Amino acid sequence: MEKITYPGLLQPLSIPKITWKDNAMDFIEILLKSWRNDIITVIIYKFIKYRHFITLAHTLIYILKVAQISVDHFYKFHGLATAIVTYRDKVFTSLY
């Protein structure tokens, strides 16, 4: 029988000190298609709770589209984020 290790206690996220630098990202999936899009990308800036909603089409390489949207819509206005929190696995953010 294999010993199960537990990940430990959950730690709260730190409170951001700078506007526009810490954000959370999530996706709303399994939607009806509208103009070939069926995913809504939600980006929330944690310090001020400002949100962006962007539609995407679900494909196998939509991480590249998310990265391109980030450059087009966020980087040119707010600069590079210092922290991104997402419920996807770390492979997602490592490719990002």
GITA-V882375 format. One record per residue. N is the residue number from 0. PSI is psi as a letter, one per 30 degrees, with the letter a starting at -180 (NA if undefined). Layout:
n:N psi:PSI
n:N psi:PSI
This chain:
n:0 psi:k
n:1 psi:k
n:2 psi:k
n:3 psi:k
n:4 psi:k
n:5 psi:k
n:6 psi:f
n:7 psi:a
n:8 psi:k
n:9 psi:k
n:10 psi:k
n:11 psi:l
n:12 psi:k
n:13 psi:l
n:14 psi:k
n:15 psi:k
n:16 psi:f
n:17 psi:k
n:18 psi:k
n:19 psi:g
n:20 psi:f
n:21 psi:k
n:22 psi:l
n:23 psi:k
n:24 psi:k
n:25 psi:l
n:26 psi:k
n:27 psi:j
n:28 psi:l
n:29 psi:h
n:30 psi:l
n:31 psi:k
n:32 psi:k
n:33 psi:j
n:34 psi:h
n:35 psi:g
n:36 psi:k
n:37 psi:g
n:38 psi:k
n:39 psi:k
n:40 psi:k
n:41 psi:k
n:42 psi:k
n:43 psi:k
n:44 psi:j
n:45 psi:e
n:46 psi:e
n:47 psi:f
n:48 psi:g
n:49 psi:k
n:50 psi:k
n:51 psi:k
n:52 psi:k
n:53 psi:k
n:54 psi:k
n:55 psi:l
n:56 psi:k
n:57 psi:j
n:58 psi:l
n:59 psi:f
n:60 psi:h
n:61 psi:f
n:62 psi:e
n:63 psi:e
n:64 psi:e
n:65 psi:e
n:66 psi:e
n:67 psi:e
n:68 psi:e
n:69 psi:e
n:70 psi:e
n:71 psi:e
n:72 psi:f
n:73 psi:e
n:74 psi:e
n:75 psi:f
n:76 psi:e
n:77 psi:f
n:78 psi:a
n:79 psi:k
n:80 psi:k
n:81 psi:f
n:82 psi:k
n:83 psi:k
n:84 psi:k
n:85 psi:l
n:86 psi:g
n:87 psi:l
n:88 psi:l
n:89 psi:f
n:90 psi:e
n:91 psi:e
n:92 psi:f
n:93 psi:e
n:94 psi:f
n:95 psi:NA
